[in-house]
Amino acid sequence: MLPLVALVGRPNVGKSTLFNALTRTRDALVHDAPGVTRDRNYGVCRLDESRPFALVDTGGIAGVDEGLQGATARQSRAAAEEADLILFIVDGREGASTIDDDILAWLRKVAKPTFLVVNKTDGIDVPAALAEFARYGIKDVLAVSSAHKQGLDALLAKVLAQLPADGDAEILDDDPERIRVAFVGRPNVGKSTLVNRILGEERMIASDVPGTTRDSIAVDLERDGRKYRLIDTAGLRRRGKVEEAVEKFSVFKTLQAIEQCQVAVIMLDAGEGVTDQDATVLGAVLDAGRALVVAVNKWDGQSDYTRQQTEALLARKLAFVDWAEAVRISALHGSGLRELFKAIHRAHASATRKFSTADVTKALEIAYETNPPPVVRGHVAKLRFAHPGGENPPTFIVHGTRLRTLSESYRRYLENFFRKRFKLVGTPVRFVFKEGDNPYKDRKNVLSERQVAKKQRLIRHAKRGK
């Protein structure tokens, strides 16, 4: 376990920028607008390789105890209470504020070692900026510019001198056995609520306000002897409706999470069915080729008639991904979670299954003999052999001749045949068709003297017959 350092302060003082500078990543969203960060975001500072430590970025405390700002403040306070050291971040350009005073009063009650970090000190009178905060009575005061990476060496030395050798921070590991699951969907379908229900704590901020989650937050979990990495993502909307710069960054983070996961759980609202925005999210998952599970949320609050209508709508609009399992759940009350995890396991097993060349070629031969390709302009494609080309999604490389003549319907037939033969559930299947080059296509057929004489005799014989 690593010791934990918490970054605490009011909105827009540069906590996320400092987090990225210390972790040498871009995991935290950074924007000039206040209140971009809301959930706790954990990382590891390895600037001193001999003594790494965990770092948690928090949302700004705005002095409000209700709504989104109140939930963000509670997340920040929870991070500070579990930390071994608190970095109280203030703005050196704006000086002290009443919110800073309130945060300091609360930090004194927490009674944790605290450093005062005066940020944004580039290009200003540093002694004057530090004197502004002298009344806070904090012994350890450091001036930094996280945007320009100034003063970080002194800050790091102070932090390492204060931290214990060991701590209780649980950081994301590199265990390949963990199933990486991303919860995706449009805004306000209950992704954060579901992750909180699975974890059994208020780890993510859940609210009725659409777009509450702005960053992709990963949390490790062990459940029933199996390890998972759960990734809560921001809601995706159609590209034409994404206007704010912060939302564009959130969309990028969500697409990145889809690329990095093994199983994507797309959440739908049972009361609204499948919307155009849901189709946008499905398109992103299919483009990435990830295993897919459909979670129909808020199922417990629907009447029998609404459920029948939703079932018919799902069957019609999700026909193009009929290989994905659909599970009815309630993120708020926790019903259907066991079935959801069973579907995740089946999808993950299918997406990461390994095949042998012999099995794949045998399946291709049976598919070819059962239903040969149709004749196209007098030619028939020949499928000679196949071999596995990768996993997640399962990819099969087919070799043969005249493969360009294969119709889309026959390619779908091959996909369905392989899916049924190998019992692949919840994962797309990809085929790559490769035609072998004709070794004689660039060689001129030069006849020998004997072949020339035989050809001339045949011509004379044909003329005499006429």
Backbone torsions as a table, in degrees:
resi	resn	phi	psi	omega
1	MET	NA	148.8	-178.6
2	LEU	-109.3	150.8	171.4
3	PRO	-66.9	154.4	-173.4
4	LEU	-118.0	134.5	176.2
5	VAL	-117.3	128.4	-178.6
6	ALA	-107.1	134.8	174.2
7	LEU	-97.4	118.0	-174.3
8	VAL	-128.5	145.1	177.3
9	GLY	169.4	178.0	177.8
10	ARG	-77.4	172.3	-177.2
11	PRO	-63.7	147.1	170.1
12	ASN	64.2	37.6	174.3
13	VAL	-105.3	-0.4	175.3
14	GLY	100.3	24.1	-179.7
15	LYS	-65.6	-46.0	-178.7
16	SER	-66.5	-37.6	177.6
17	THR	-63.7	-42.0	177.6
18	LEU	-66.6	-37.7	177.1
19	PHE	-59.6	-47.5	179.6
20	ASN	-64.2	-37.4	-179.5
21	ALA	-67.7	-39.6	-178.2
22	LEU	-76.9	-30.9	-179.9
23	THR	-93.0	-8.3	-177.3
24	ARG	55.0	45.3	178.3
25	THR	-136.8	-179.3	171.1
26	ARG	-123.3	34.8	-176.1
27	ASP	-68.1	-29.3	-178.0
28	ALA	-96.6	135.2	176.6
29	LEU	-69.6	136.2	-179.1
30	VAL	-126.4	128.2	178.5
31	HIS	-156.2	155.5	-179.3
32	ASP	-68.5	-23.6	-179.1
33	ALA	-70.9	138.6	178.7
34	PRO	-73.3	153.1	174.3
35	GLY	80.4	20.6	179.5
36	VAL	-68.6	-46.9	180.0
37	THR	-80.7	134.6	179.0
38	ARG	-128.8	-49.8	-179.3
39	ASP	-86.7	161.2	174.6
40	ARG	-71.5	134.7	-179.2
41	ASN	-126.3	119.2	-174.7
42	TYR	-101.1	145.7	176.0
43	GLY	-152.0	-178.7	-178.9
44	VAL	-126.8	129.5	174.7
45	CYS	-92.3	120.1	179.9
46	ARG	-121.5	29.3	178.6
47	LEU	-62.4	-34.0	170.1
48	ASP	-108.0	102.4	-172.3
49	GLU	-62.6	-24.4	-178.6
50	SER	-76.8	-22.1	-177.9
51	ARG	-138.5	75.0	176.0
52	PRO	-72.2	156.2	175.6
53	PHE	-146.5	156.6	-179.8
54	ALA	-83.8	147.2	-178.1
55	LEU	-131.4	137.4	178.6
56	VAL	-124.3	123.8	175.6
57	ASP	-90.8	137.2	-176.8
58	THR	-126.3	162.4	175.2
59	GLY	-75.3	160.6	-178.5
60	GLY	-72.2	139.4	176.0
61	ILE	-89.2	113.8	-173.3
62	ALA	-101.4	6.2	178.8
63	GLY	80.3	16.7	179.1
64	VAL	-119.1	136.5	-176.6
65	ASP	-105.3	7.1	-177.6
66	GLU	-124.9	160.2	176.2
67	GLY	68.7	-157.2	-178.6
68	LEU	-63.5	-40.0	-179.7
69	GLN	-64.9	-36.8	177.0
70	GLY	-67.3	-40.5	177.4
71	ALA	-65.2	-38.9	177.5
72	THR	-63.7	-41.6	178.8
73	ALA	-63.2	-38.1	179.2
74	ARG	-66.1	-37.0	176.2
75	GLN	-64.1	-41.6	179.6
76	SER	-64.2	-42.7	-179.8
77	ARG	-65.9	-38.0	178.0
78	ALA	-63.5	-38.8	178.5
79	ALA	-65.7	-41.8	-178.7
80	ALA	-66.3	-37.7	-176.9
81	GLU	-70.7	-24.6	178.8
82	GLU	-95.5	-2.2	-174.6
83	ALA	-83.9	155.9	173.2
84	ASP	-88.4	-22.1	179.6
85	LEU	-150.0	139.8	-179.7
86	ILE	-114.1	129.3	171.5
87	LEU	-102.1	108.4	-180.0
88	PHE	-86.1	106.8	-174.2
89	ILE	-91.9	129.8	176.0
90	VAL	-128.7	165.8	-177.9
91	ASP	-97.6	114.2	-178.9
92	GLY	-70.9	-22.1	179.8
93	ARG	-80.0	-40.0	-178.0
94	GLU	-87.1	-20.2	-179.5
95	GLY	81.7	-173.7	-177.3
96	ALA	-73.1	148.3	178.6
97	SER	-131.8	169.8	179.3
98	THR	-65.4	-31.7	177.6
99	ILE	-66.7	-40.3	175.8
100	ASP	-59.5	-40.4	178.6
101	ASP	-61.7	-41.6	-179.7
102	ASP	-67.4	-39.5	178.9
103	ILE	-64.3	-41.5	179.5
104	LEU	-63.2	-41.2	178.5
105	ALA	-61.3	-38.1	178.4
106	TRP	-71.4	-38.9	179.8
107	LEU	-62.5	-33.7	178.5
108	ARG	-65.6	-31.4	177.4
109	LYS	-73.7	-31.5	178.5
110	VAL	-65.8	-33.7	175.9
111	ALA	61.1	46.0	174.4
112	LYS	-112.8	149.8	175.9
113	PRO	-53.4	131.1	-173.3
114	THR	-133.5	132.9	171.0
115	PHE	-108.5	141.3	174.4
116	LEU	-95.1	117.8	-178.7
117	VAL	-111.0	111.7	179.1
118	VAL	-90.3	107.6	-175.4
119	ASN	-93.7	168.3	177.8
120	LYS	61.6	43.9	-178.4
121	THR	-95.9	6.3	179.0
122	ASP	-72.3	131.6	176.2
123	GLY	77.5	13.1	178.0
124	ILE	-126.3	172.9	177.6
125	ASP	-76.7	102.0	-174.1
126	VAL	-63.7	-47.7	179.0
127	PRO	-57.0	-38.2	179.2
128	ALA	-67.9	-38.2	179.3
129	ALA	-65.5	-40.2	178.8
130	LEU	-68.6	-35.8	179.7
131	ALA	-64.4	-27.7	179.1
132	GLU	-60.0	-31.5	-175.6
133	PHE	-105.7	12.0	-179.0
134	ALA	-64.3	-28.1	-177.7
135	ARG	-69.6	-11.7	178.9
136	TYR	-73.1	-19.7	175.5
137	GLY	70.0	23.1	177.8
138	ILE	-89.1	130.4	-173.9
139	LYS	-68.2	-47.0	-174.9
140	ASP	-95.2	107.0	179.6
141	VAL	-122.6	129.4	-178.5
142	LEU	-130.0	140.7	177.6
143	ALA	-102.7	126.5	-179.2
144	VAL	-137.9	165.4	167.6
145	SER	-132.3	97.3	-175.3
146	SER	-65.9	-31.2	179.7
147	ALA	-66.9	-34.0	-179.0
148	HIS	-106.3	5.8	177.4
149	LYS	57.5	41.3	177.1
150	GLN	-101.2	137.4	177.8
151	GLY	81.2	5.3	-177.5
152	LEU	-72.2	-32.1	179.9
153	ASP	-63.8	-44.5	178.2
154	ALA	-65.6	-39.4	177.9
155	LEU	-62.9	-44.2	-179.0
156	LEU	-62.8	-41.7	-180.0
157	ALA	-62.8	-42.0	179.1
158	LYS	-64.7	-42.8	-178.4
159	VAL	-64.0	-46.2	-178.6
160	LEU	-64.5	-33.8	178.6
161	ALA	-69.0	-27.4	-177.0
162	GLN	-90.0	-32.0	-172.1
163	LEU	-71.7	147.6	172.6
164	PRO	-72.4	166.4	-178.6
165	ALA	-69.3	-26.8	-177.5
166	ASP	-137.6	160.1	-179.6
167	GLY	-150.6	-167.5	-176.0
168	ASP	-113.7	9.2	-176.0
169	ALA	-71.8	129.1	176.1
170	GLU	-97.7	115.1	-177.8
171	ILE	-107.2	163.6	178.4
172	LEU	-67.6	130.8	-179.6
173	ASP	-100.7	179.2	-179.2
174	ASP	-107.6	29.1	-178.0
175	ASP	-66.3	116.4	-179.4
176	PRO	-69.1	-12.4	-179.9
177	GLU	-78.0	-13.6	-179.6
178	ARG	-70.5	134.3	175.1
179	ILE	-86.9	118.0	-178.2
180	ARG	-87.2	113.7	-175.0
181	VAL	-118.6	123.1	177.5
182	ALA	-107.7	129.9	177.1
183	PHE	-97.4	114.2	-173.9
184	VAL	-125.3	165.5	-179.7
185	GLY	157.2	179.4	176.9
186	ARG	-77.5	171.0	-177.9
187	PRO	-62.4	144.9	170.6
188	ASN	66.1	40.1	173.9
189	VAL	-108.1	-1.3	173.9
190	GLY	102.5	25.1	-179.3
191	LYS	-65.5	-49.2	-179.1
192	SER	-65.9	-37.5	177.9
193	THR	-62.1	-40.5	179.6
194	LEU	-66.3	-43.6	179.5
195	VAL	-62.9	-42.2	177.5
196	ASN	-61.6	-40.4	-179.9
197	ARG	-65.3	-40.2	179.2
198	ILE	-66.6	-41.6	-178.3
199	LEU	-75.4	-24.5	-178.6
200	GLY	79.5	20.0	178.3
201	GLU	-154.1	165.0	178.9
202	GLU	-85.0	72.4	-178.8
203	ARG	-80.6	-34.0	178.2
204	MET	-112.2	151.4	176.0
205	ILE	-78.8	119.1	178.2
206	ALA	-112.5	129.9	-176.7
207	SER	-149.2	158.6	175.4
208	ASP	-74.4	-11.5	-179.2
209	VAL	-76.3	122.4	178.5
210	PRO	-61.8	142.8	178.2
211	GLY	81.4	20.6	179.7
212	THR	-61.6	-47.5	178.8
213	THR	-80.1	128.1	-179.4
214	ARG	-116.7	-20.7	-177.8
215	ASP	-117.9	163.5	174.4
216	SER	-93.8	115.2	-175.9
217	ILE	-109.4	124.6	-179.9
218	ALA	-104.5	137.5	179.4
219	VAL	-136.4	133.8	177.3
220	ASP	-86.6	144.5	-176.8
221	LEU	-145.9	143.8	171.3
222	GLU	-119.5	122.9	-175.2
223	ARG	-137.2	124.0	178.8
224	ASP	52.7	41.1	176.0
225	GLY	80.6	2.1	179.2
226	ARG	-116.8	150.0	-176.1
227	LYS	-105.1	140.4	-178.6
228	TYR	-135.0	157.6	165.9
229	ARG	-123.9	109.7	-178.3
230	LEU	-92.4	131.2	-178.4
231	ILE	-121.2	112.1	175.3
232	ASP	-88.1	129.4	-174.2
233	THR	-120.1	163.7	175.4
234	ALA	-75.5	152.4	-179.8
235	GLY	-68.3	140.2	178.7
236	LEU	-98.0	136.3	172.9
237	ARG	-120.8	171.4	176.7
238	ARG	-61.9	146.0	-172.9
239	ARG	-57.0	-35.4	-177.7
240	GLY	-68.1	-19.4	-178.6
241	LYS	-95.6	-5.2	179.9
242	VAL	-87.1	110.5	-174.6
243	GLU	-116.2	-47.5	-175.7
244	GLU	-69.3	144.9	-179.1
245	ALA	-62.9	-38.2	179.9
246	VAL	-62.0	-41.3	-179.7
247	GLU	-67.1	-33.5	176.8
248	LYS	-64.2	-40.8	176.0
249	PHE	-63.9	-39.1	179.3
250	SER	-63.6	-41.3	178.2
251	VAL	-62.0	-42.7	178.4
252	PHE	-60.8	-42.5	179.2
253	LYS	-63.9	-39.0	179.7
254	THR	-66.1	-45.3	178.3
255	LEU	-62.5	-36.3	176.9
256	GLN	-65.4	-40.0	178.6
257	ALA	-65.0	-37.4	177.7
258	ILE	-63.9	-41.2	179.8
259	GLU	-64.3	-34.8	-174.4
260	GLN	-88.8	-12.7	-177.2
261	CYS	-84.7	170.7	173.7
262	GLN	-105.0	-34.1	178.6
263	VAL	-130.2	128.7	176.2
264	ALA	-105.5	124.8	176.2
265	VAL	-101.8	107.4	178.8
266	ILE	-91.0	127.0	-176.0
267	MET	-101.5	133.7	178.0
268	LEU	-118.2	154.0	176.3
269	ASP	-93.1	117.8	-177.1
270	ALA	-60.8	-29.1	-179.0
271	GLY	-77.4	-17.5	-177.4
272	GLU	-114.5	-10.7	178.6
273	GLY	72.6	-150.2	-179.0
274	VAL	-99.1	115.4	-178.5
275	THR	-102.5	175.3	177.8
276	ASP	-63.3	-34.7	178.2
277	GLN	-65.9	-37.4	176.1
278	ASP	-62.3	-38.2	177.6
279	ALA	-63.6	-34.9	176.5
280	THR	-63.0	-43.6	179.3
281	VAL	-66.0	-42.5	178.0
282	LEU	-60.0	-39.4	178.1
283	GLY	-61.7	-39.3	178.7
284	ALA	-64.9	-39.3	179.7
285	VAL	-68.5	-42.5	-179.7
286	LEU	-67.1	-37.6	177.5
287	ASP	-61.8	-35.7	179.1
288	ALA	-80.0	-14.9	179.1
289	GLY	72.1	30.0	-176.7
290	ARG	-91.5	153.4	174.1
291	ALA	-61.3	149.3	-169.3
292	LEU	-134.2	135.4	170.7
293	VAL	-129.6	132.0	179.3
294	VAL	-97.9	121.2	178.8
295	ALA	-110.9	112.7	179.7
296	VAL	-90.2	104.7	-173.9
297	ASN	-88.0	164.5	178.7
298	LYS	61.9	32.8	-178.1
299	TRP	-71.9	-30.3	-175.6
300	ASP	-70.0	-21.4	-177.4
301	GLY	-93.4	10.4	-176.5
302	GLN	-102.3	148.1	176.4
303	SER	-77.9	168.5	-180.0
304	ASP	-61.3	-40.4	-179.9
305	TYR	-64.5	-43.6	179.5
306	THR	-63.9	-37.5	178.5
307	ARG	-64.4	-41.8	178.0
308	GLN	-63.2	-41.5	178.9
309	GLN	-65.3	-39.9	-179.9
310	THR	-66.8	-40.3	178.2
311	GLU	-60.3	-44.4	179.9
312	ALA	-65.4	-38.4	-179.8
313	LEU	-67.7	-40.7	178.9
314	LEU	-63.7	-42.9	-179.5
315	ALA	-63.2	-34.3	-177.9
316	ARG	-80.3	-46.2	-172.6
317	LYS	-86.1	-17.9	178.6
318	LEU	-106.9	22.4	-179.3
319	ALA	-63.8	-28.6	-178.3
320	PHE	-77.0	-10.3	173.9
321	VAL	-127.3	44.6	-177.8
322	ASP	-67.6	-10.3	176.9
323	TRP	-78.8	-11.4	-180.0
324	ALA	-89.3	135.9	178.8
325	GLU	-77.6	139.8	177.2
326	ALA	-109.9	126.9	-176.8
327	VAL	-119.1	135.9	178.4
328	ARG	-94.5	124.0	-174.4
329	ILE	-136.7	171.6	168.3
330	SER	-134.1	106.2	-179.1
331	ALA	-65.2	-31.7	-177.0
332	LEU	-71.7	-41.0	-176.4
333	HIS	-103.5	-9.6	175.1
334	GLY	85.5	8.2	179.3
335	SER	-76.5	143.8	178.2
336	GLY	85.1	3.2	-176.9
337	LEU	-68.7	-36.1	179.9
338	ARG	-63.9	-43.6	178.2
339	GLU	-66.2	-34.1	179.1
340	LEU	-63.6	-45.1	-179.3
341	PHE	-69.6	-32.4	174.9
342	LYS	-63.1	-41.5	178.1
343	ALA	-66.1	-37.1	177.0
344	ILE	-63.5	-42.4	179.4
345	HIS	-62.8	-44.1	-179.5
346	ARG	-65.1	-41.2	179.6
347	ALA	-66.0	-41.9	179.3
348	HIS	-65.2	-42.6	179.6
349	ALA	-62.8	-40.1	179.2
350	SER	-69.1	-40.8	-176.7
351	ALA	-69.2	-29.8	-176.0
352	THR	-107.1	12.3	-178.9
353	ARG	-68.8	142.8	179.3
354	LYS	-102.9	139.9	-177.3
355	PHE	-121.1	155.2	174.0
356	SER	-100.1	155.0	179.6
357	THR	-62.2	-37.1	-179.6
358	ALA	-62.5	-44.4	-179.3
359	ASP	-66.0	-41.0	-178.3
360	VAL	-67.7	-43.4	179.1
361	THR	-65.0	-40.1	177.3
362	LYS	-60.9	-43.6	178.0
363	ALA	-62.4	-39.5	178.4
364	LEU	-64.5	-41.7	179.5
365	GLU	-63.1	-42.7	179.7
366	ILE	-65.3	-43.1	178.7
367	ALA	-62.3	-38.6	-178.6
368	TYR	-69.2	-42.2	-179.4
369	GLU	-71.2	-35.1	-179.7
370	THR	-68.7	-41.4	-177.1
371	ASN	-145.4	89.4	-179.3
372	PRO	-65.7	156.3	178.0
373	PRO	-64.7	150.4	178.9
374	PRO	-72.7	159.6	177.8
375	VAL	-77.3	128.9	179.3
376	VAL	-123.3	111.9	179.5
377	ARG	53.9	41.8	175.7
378	GLY	82.1	3.9	-178.2
379	HIS	-123.7	148.6	178.0
380	VAL	-123.2	130.6	177.8
381	ALA	-67.2	141.0	177.2
382	LYS	-113.0	122.6	178.8
383	LEU	-100.1	110.1	-171.3
384	ARG	-89.3	-54.2	179.1
385	PHE	-157.4	168.7	-179.0
386	ALA	-144.8	159.8	176.1
387	HIS	-150.8	157.2	179.6
388	PRO	-67.1	144.2	-179.0
389	GLY	-120.7	3.6	179.1
390	GLY	151.2	176.8	-180.0
391	GLU	-132.0	166.1	179.7
392	ASN	50.1	64.8	7.5
393	PRO	-91.2	162.3	175.0
394	PRO	-59.5	128.5	-177.0
395	THR	-123.7	133.9	-179.5
396	PHE	-122.6	131.2	179.9
397	ILE	-103.4	120.2	-176.2
398	VAL	-107.8	129.0	178.1
399	HIS	-108.4	143.2	179.1
400	GLY	176.7	-161.9	179.0
401	THR	-126.2	153.5	-178.9
402	ARG	53.9	35.7	-177.3
403	LEU	-72.0	-16.9	178.5
404	ARG	-68.2	-18.5	-179.7
405	THR	-82.2	-5.8	179.9
406	LEU	-67.1	128.0	179.5
407	SER	-78.2	164.7	177.7
408	GLU	-63.9	-35.3	179.9
409	SER	-65.6	-36.8	179.0
410	TYR	-72.2	-34.8	176.1
411	ARG	-64.5	-39.5	176.4
412	ARG	-66.3	-34.6	176.6
413	TYR	-61.7	-44.9	178.2
414	LEU	-61.3	-42.9	179.9
415	GLU	-61.4	-46.8	-179.5
416	ASN	-66.5	-36.4	179.2
417	PHE	-64.8	-46.7	179.3
418	PHE	-64.8	-39.8	-179.6
419	ARG	-62.0	-40.8	-178.7
420	LYS	-73.7	-40.4	-176.2
421	ARG	-67.0	-42.0	-177.5
422	PHE	-95.7	4.3	177.4
423	LYS	55.2	51.9	179.1
424	LEU	-88.9	122.4	-176.4
425	VAL	-124.1	134.7	171.5
426	GLY	76.1	16.2	-180.0
427	THR	-138.9	141.6	172.1
428	PRO	-69.4	157.7	178.3
429	VAL	-124.9	130.5	-177.7
430	ARG	-115.7	144.0	175.5
431	PHE	-121.0	138.2	174.2
432	VAL	-119.4	120.3	-176.7
433	PHE	-102.5	126.8	-178.5
434	LYS	-125.7	125.6	177.5
435	GLU	-94.3	133.9	176.9
436	GLY	-74.2	138.9	178.9
437	ASP	-71.0	141.2	175.6
438	ASN	-74.6	116.4	-176.8
439	PRO	-67.0	-13.0	-176.6
440	TYR	-106.9	5.2	-172.7
441	LYS	-66.3	-28.8	-178.3
442	ASP	-103.3	6.8	-179.0
443	ARG	-101.9	130.9	179.0
444	LYS	-83.7	132.7	-177.9
445	ASN	-81.8	97.7	-179.3
446	VAL	-94.2	122.4	-178.6
447	LEU	-80.1	144.7	174.8
448	SER	-77.1	170.7	179.6
449	GLU	-61.6	-38.5	179.4
450	ARG	-66.0	-40.2	179.1
451	GLN	-67.9	-35.0	177.9
452	VAL	-65.7	-44.2	179.4
453	ALA	-63.2	-40.4	179.4
454	LYS	-65.1	-38.9	179.3
455	LYS	-63.3	-42.6	-180.0
456	GLN	-65.6	-38.8	178.1
457	ARG	-63.4	-40.7	178.4
458	LEU	-63.7	-36.3	179.4
459	ILE	-67.9	-43.4	179.6
460	ARG	-64.7	-39.1	179.1
461	HIS	-63.8	-38.1	179.2
462	ALA	-68.0	-36.5	179.3
463	LYS	-68.3	-39.7	180.0
464	ARG	-67.0	-31.7	179.8
465	GLY	-67.6	-26.9	179.3
466	LYS	-76.2	NA	NA
